[in-house]
């Protein structure tokens, strides 16, 4: 059928020409951005709304010890200058308008532009999150493969027992247990990114990352291992695997060429779905191990009413969760030709 005839066929039947795989990925990412942007904006508005309901005086927090020494007229004048007497949506509107132009405001806690605070701390959080995720994926593949190859065996029981224990223990408790075992008794660094008063070095940074990365990876294991194990068991019972074994292929070859490629496809989506848990878990672990990332800045901002910084961290967290989920689904769409975005 020629191009003109095919075009007429689509017009007659009312069917649209199928999009390319790249077009489907672009459409998926565009749809997620279309949804994610207004949701992120709405969440930042909620931060300012909750701030207006909080039982503290932002002017007193801003002035510190000078608040008691200032006269009521001086307090009122400063509050007017800072816009603290305005309704919450007016304060949020000014912040949002400036943020869209690259000005995230000034942090009252750190006395620095919010962008500078984020640029100093975000690399530490990104390093912890990235290494924690990679470690969790590697451990998940090893545990799930070992468990799925011999269901009901000792290896399977140990793997399932480990992930169920990890699922039952909160991240901050796991961090304290790791400090008690590996820091107090074995001498591993338990806090910060370097020795006290020293500048971070690559070797020192790697040593200080061992415990927080390890704990973060273990907190992610339950969902990853259980989902990958189920996918592996399903793939091992498929007709394609039975046919490969019938052709005389070795078990390792079958696992590498027929089982893992199929089982890892849904695993990509599972990883993307756990991005939110990864970010929140990283913030908790940063607080336990005094890691100089966004966690301490977030806690300080929340306790001191530093809402420009708190709103910026919230916006970045929401954007990371939406982006991680969208990228994971896009990769799944690219890797599996059987899946469509419609």
Secondary structure, DSSP 8 states (H G I E B T S, - for coil): --HHHHHHHHHHHT------HHHHHHHHHHHHHHHHHHHHHHHHHHHHHHHHHSSS-HHHHHHTTHHHHS-HHHHHHHHHHHTTTS-HHHHHHHHHHHHHTT---B-TTTSSBHHHHHHHHHHHHHHHHHHHHHHHHHHHHHHHHHHHHTTTSHHHHHHHHHHHHHHHS-HHHHHHHHIIIIIITT----SSSSSTT----HHHHHHHHHHHHHHHHHHHHHHHHHHHHHHHHHHHTSHHHHHHHHTT--HHHHIIIIIHHHHHHHHHHHHHHTHHHHHHHHHHHHHHTT-SSHHHHHHHHHHHT-HHHHHHHHHHHHHHHHHHHHHHHHHHHHH-TT----
